[in-house]
């Protein structure tokens, strides 16, 4: 069974850094793209970017390029999303989602990580 | 880049049929597959339709997807509505290197 397990909720202050994780199991982690999706409170889904863990090929949404960093460690089947300096507007639920054979469609979703940024 | 436009909300009675549209703002809707995701409150999205009209195993055949090149839109149709279908629905497509989500439609079954 494919599973994506994300790290727990975080409460941070503006300006702090943060790295959240997404651990995959039940499939060949290096061989399928993983994407990150943001959902701000009461809002819709926004795509941040995707990574191919096998060779760390990364594609960012133009809207989020430079705002976040996506990475992965295939040796431990884990993808990451990180910020160097959080803003209050980064408050959201962040989902990771892995693809199947098709890079363009997320098939399996993590449970989401709530990030709250407040002074 | 293109956008996907959805109605903000739709409502229908149990047992009826509802259709949710997803209009592509530029480029052909037929150029790239469209997926549909259901998101219930407090839960992650799940796929109800992929590649325009394919249903994952476990999704009832009450859910169907289609595309219409004349209106440049994709549609999700849910027949025999049940109260458990009440949720947010998102369409999703892509271009050469980006995923694109629609803004989401809140389905109320009343």
Interface residues (C-beta under 8 A of the other chain):
Chain A: X35 X37 X44 X45 X46 X47 X50 X59 X61 X62 X95 X97 X102 X104 X105 X106 X107 X109 X110 X111 X112
Chain B: X1 X32 X33 X35 X37 X39 X44 X45 X46 X47 X50 X51 X88 X90 X92 X93 X94 X97 X98 X99 X100 X101 X102 X103 X104
